[in-house]
Amino acid sequence: MFGIKLPLVSIILIGILSLSCDLFAAEKLDEGTIKFVTFYDPPYIFDPSESKKQGLVQIILKSLMDNIGIKYSIMMMPPKRAELFVQATPNTCILPIEKSQEREVLFSWVSPIIVTKHGLFQMEKHTPILIEALDDARPYRLGSYLGSGIGDYLKSFGYLVDFATQNEANIHKLAADRIDLWASEILTAIYIAKAKNIEISDSRLDFFTTLKAIGCHPSLDQDIIYKMNQELQWMYQTGQIYNIVQKFKADNFSSKVK
Amino acid sequence: MRSFICYTQLASLCIGSVFTSTCLSQHTYQYEYKQKTIDTLLLNEFQPSTLTLEQQRQELQWFREAGKTFQDVTVRVVSERIDTHHYESNVLAKAFYEITGIHVVHEITGEDDVIKKLQAQIFTGENLYDAYINDSDLIGYHFRSSETVRLDEFINNGGKDVTLPTLDLNDFIGLDFTTGPDGHLYQLPDQQFANLYWYRADWFAREDFKQRFLEIYGYPLGVPQNWSAYEDIAEFFSVHIKQIDGQQVWGHMDYGKRDPSLGWRISDAWLSLGGTGDKGLPNGLPVDEWGIRVEGCRPVGASVARGGALDSPAAIYSVSKYVEWLHKYAPPEAKTLNFTEAGKWLSKGNIAQQIWWYSAFTAELTKENPALLYPDGRPKWRMAPSPKGAYWEPGMKLGYQDAGSWTFLKSTPMNQMKAAWLYAQFVTSKTVSLKKTLVGLTPIRHSDINSEEMTKRAPYLGGLVEFYRSEGKYHWTPTGTNVPDYTRLSHHWWKYTGLAVTGELSVQQAMSNMAEAFDQDLLLIGKQQRNSCSPKLNPKIDPLIWLNKAGAPKTKIDEKPKGKTLFYKDAMNVWN
């Protein structure tokens, strides 16, 4: 019996030790740098392992960190895992993330790293649905995706929300007339439409503004949080953020994107 | 849809006439269309009103004319999530567009998010919204910062041409709350609600319960006048009655989740009625209910060692009672709920009383629900003045009241601000306000609350009309001007008291740490605001020196006087 168990225990121990060594090595390697944990969210975040392209948030982050002279690295994870990882790991930050009441206590915040708007999109060739106020969308099927704050927001007001597993699916559902309006963050919708080569009309109503932030592990030095916030404010007030956003839009989208 | 038809017809008209009168008929058509729209809205939507039909028509015609120069403008505004704002967003914004041609995106979100967005506009300098409907609690910040537009100056200068001649500022109930100590008006009230005591009048009227309560406690079951009586009633229902008609009932309801909404509960209510501050209206002077001492208009500290009262016996008593009752008398789930989640509990019909309840939920509790309403629609519940804690003294505020108010930031371009100001005046105009009051039950105008219509509705509103017709409306007040930066300081409330709820810190430790954090923030705010009303800390001295002086911070007293109750009618007279 023991003859069988001992090698198994040894293998497990070796595994644990080698994992600890890996973690230790990683910690040593990253000493003095902040690790930003993020997730694929084009056009705001692109996966560096798949594309050389920098998303809008990645560009702003680089500019912010370069300005304050603090080294950093970026790590990709699925959104939910990223949030849990940062909650449990000192010296890490997650971005871009909404600073909700529930999350407020879990992180130290640098905000807003980006301000986005959500709109309602329709197929360009379909008969237009007239939307003057959000309430006008009440009779229609609105497309959103699971885990999307805006889908939950609309549902909480009693709107008919059809949740897809991923936002990309909504443009196909729109084209196939399975939803009437697509509720999406504006740049994301335009990016997806362009990538899928499907024409959508401009948003008829930009109905919700979202502030996205950087959420850092609460143990991160408060002086660094202060510095990041101060620099971010400076970047906004001197027009640096505005210029980055405008250049990004000009480089990646047609001129009609506001 | 009406607009779409209008523009389609308008386009046809223009095409037809383009070779002849170069679309001269457009103006006439638009004028006639809008006139019809006004008449339709007057008859179908904006009734009843305190104005005559002709007076209403004149007001709407003024808006139509004033809107002419803003035809391509889209206004973005944001407000919290209550019935009044839903009505504005869904009905009034559209009506405003029909009348003026100005598009309005009226966003509804959590109160916390409204404040974050206002903060973000100040932080970034970017015009995120053209106006905010923001609690008057921030008045201390608005008058000290140079970010907020002084409405009185705007009305007399840049905004003169877009200010409604019949606005009648004196008709607004809550104007004092939105005026700074410098005498300038910073915000225009849009909706107003008070934090009151709520109880099941039908249960309190049951003879068997009255008899049993008298036997156990030695005084009659009634509207509690002090925290001792509230505590006894809480125990009576949670421990002695336990079940009514087969349903488990509770003698107290509150919430304890460690999130920002916990902050309002503590700062709006517990410390205020616990008696932490000094006498004075609208807020205690020199120490207010946040425990902040001012000298002149300058905050000088929150800790007792600097003359404040945030870690004083009264503050510790208030928060101790909050924690104790939450654990002993509220449903076990209450500890994990936030404000919104806890708000839904009253509708279940299993709560006997709630020491703090916002009258903004009147509309919600008057919707069809056999647990809370009689078949004829009259409520089984009543609102009454909240009981007072051991340190409360006559001359102090009697409760909290919020005036969600239109706020304009200087970073908004003038043209956008003017268009947003038109919308703000429209949704608060006399033409619209009585109907809006009946929908949302958050009255802002004396003329509305004194109207015949409100007299007719009074028996169905559980005491709301009686409250707003009484002097009570002046004794229930928002956060005052001792608080130099509400958004910056308010997060301490829930972060520290939340730790006391979970037992991670004792109440005394939590309050002591919070007072220290307040002092540190006051120091930083003082360095940033740099004006004659900016904070400047007192030196730390032996706390006993402050405690032995008259007023707040108050020395420890008997915290459990005998319980006292009153009949409902007598309790209502406390307002006067």
HADDOCK unambig.tbl for C-alpha pairs under 7 A between the chains (distance, minus, plus):
assign (segid A and resid 101 and name CA) (segid B and resid 259 and name CA) 5.93 0.50 0.50
assign (segid A and resid 101 and name CA) (segid B and resid 260 and name CA) 6.14 0.50 0.50
assign (segid A and resid 102 and name CA) (segid B and resid 259 and name CA) 6.24 0.50 0.50
assign (segid A and resid 112 and name CA) (segid B and resid 120 and name CA) 6.96 0.50 0.50
assign (segid A and resid 130 and name CA) (segid B and resid 1 and name CA) 6.89 0.50 0.50
assign (segid A and resid 133 and name CA) (segid B and resid 90 and name CA) 6.60 0.50 0.50
assign (segid A and resid 133 and name CA) (segid B and resid 94 and name CA) 6.74 0.50 0.50
assign (segid A and resid 133 and name CA) (segid B and resid 105 and name CA) 6.64 0.50 0.50
assign (segid A and resid 135 and name CA) (segid B and resid 90 and name CA) 5.51 0.50 0.50
assign (segid A and resid 207 and name CA) (segid B and resid 105 and name CA) 6.42 0.50 0.50
assign (segid A and resid 207 and name CA) (segid B and resid 107 and name CA) 6.46 0.50 0.50
assign (segid A and resid 208 and name CA) (segid B and resid 107 and name CA) 6.30 0.50 0.50
assign (segid A and resid 233 and name CA) (segid B and resid 123 and name CA) 6.05 0.50 0.50
assign (segid A and resid 233 and name CA) (segid B and resid 124 and name CA) 5.82 0.50 0.50
assign (segid A and resid 236 and name CA) (segid B and resid 124 and name CA) 5.03 0.50 0.50
assign (segid A and resid 237 and name CA) (segid B and resid 124 and name CA) 5.75 0.50 0.50
assign (segid A and resid 237 and name CA) (segid B and resid 125 and name CA) 5.85 0.50 0.50
